[in-house]
Amino acid sequence: MDVFAEYGHAIASVVIFTLIVLFMAPFTALAKQSKGLAPGATPEQDYSDKAYRLNRAYLNGTETLPAFAAVTFAAILLAASPFWVNLLASVALVARLVMLIVHIRGIGSPNSGLRSVLYVLGWACMFVIGIMSLVAAF
């Protein structure tokens, strides 16, 4: 298990991201329930509605988590540079956390703005981790 110790930040980033998504699930459900929505229903697309923003933030997390976990664990298993994997996974996590706050609080406009910049930053980190994994595989 010592081989994985070098990737502590990356592994912790995936675990923290997972816990955040799990933590958000009941709050999203309660917000939708308070609006009289059935389980699995989506609030009306109104960025001024907190339930809508919370649901979108939760769905963004559930959509992104599998890709984040896949590229991060691939990089670890293929022994890509621990420094870069840890750094990029940590930056991706921080970008996601800040994006979550921006999303839930309704900071900025629904399109473009800070939320989009944070999304692209996290996406770029995951993309580079994926490329590093492919390079390490060959």
VENJO-V88153 format. One record per pair of residues at least 4 apart in sequence whose C-alpha atoms are under 7 Angstrom apart, sorted by the first residue. I is the first residue (numbers start at 1). GAP is how many residues later the second one is. D is the distance in whole Angstrom. If there is no record, write none. Layout:
# VENJO-V88153
{{I	GAP	D} {I	GAP	D}}
This chain:
# VENJO-V88153
{{1	4	7} {4	4	7} {6	76	6} {7	4	6} {7	69	7} {7	75	6} {7	79	6} {8	4	6} {9	4	6} {9	77	5} {9	81	7} {10	4	6} {10	62	7} {10	75	6} {10	76	5} {10	79	5} {10	80	6} {11	4	6} {12	4	6} {13	4	6} {13	76	6} {13	77	6} {13	80	6} {14	4	6} {14	55	6} {15	4	6} {16	4	6} {17	4	6} {17	76	7} {18	4	6} {18	47	7} {19	4	6} {20	4	6} {21	4	6} {21	37	6} {21	40	6} {21	41	7} {24	4	6} {24	34	6} {25	4	6} {25	33	7} {26	4	6} {27	4	6} {28	4	6} {28	26	6} {28	27	6} {29	4	6} {30	4	6} {31	4	7} {31	20	5} {32	4	7} {32	5	5} {32	11	7} {32	19	6} {33	4	5} {33	5	7} {37	4	6} {43	8	7} {43	9	5} {44	8	7} {45	7	6} {46	6	6} {47	5	7} {47	6	6} {47	63	6} {49	4	6} {50	4	6} {50	54	7} {51	4	6} {52	4	6} {53	4	6} {53	50	6} {53	51	5} {54	4	6} {54	50	5} {55	4	6} {56	4	6} {57	4	6} {57	43	6} {57	46	6} {57	47	7} {58	4	6} {59	4	6} {60	4	6} {61	4	6} {64	4	6} {65	4	6} {66	4	6} {67	4	6} {68	4	6} {68	58	6} {69	4	6} {70	4	6} {71	4	6} {71	55	7} {71	58	6} {71	59	5} {72	4	6} {72	57	7} {73	4	6} {74	4	6} {74	59	6} {75	4	6} {75	5	5} {75	10	7} {75	54	7} {75	57	7} {75	58	5} {76	4	6} {78	55	6} {78	58	6} {78	59	6} {79	57	7} {80	5	7} {80	52	6} {80	53	6} {80	56	6} {81	4	6} {82	4	6} {83	4	6} {84	4	6} {85	4	6} {85	44	6} {86	4	6} {87	4	6} {88	4	6} {88	37	5} {89	4	6} {89	36	7} {90	4	6} {91	4	6} {92	4	6} {92	29	7} {92	30	4} {92	33	6} {92	34	7} {93	4	6} {94	4	6} {95	4	6} {95	23	5} {95	26	7} {95	27	6} {96	4	6} {96	22	7} {96	26	6} {97	4	6} {98	4	6} {99	4	6} {99	16	5} {99	19	6} {99	20	7} {100	4	6} {101	4	6} {102	4	6} {102	5	5} {102	13	6} {103	4	7} {103	12	7} {108	5	6} {108	6	7} {109	4	6} {112	4	5} {113	4	6} {114	4	6} {115	4	6} {116	4	6} {117	4	6} {118	4	6} {119	4	6} {120	4	6} {121	4	6} {122	4	6} {123	4	6} {124	4	6} {125	4	6} {126	4	6} {127	4	6} {128	4	6} {129	4	6} {130	4	6} {131	4	6} {132	4	6} {133	4	6} {134	4	7}}
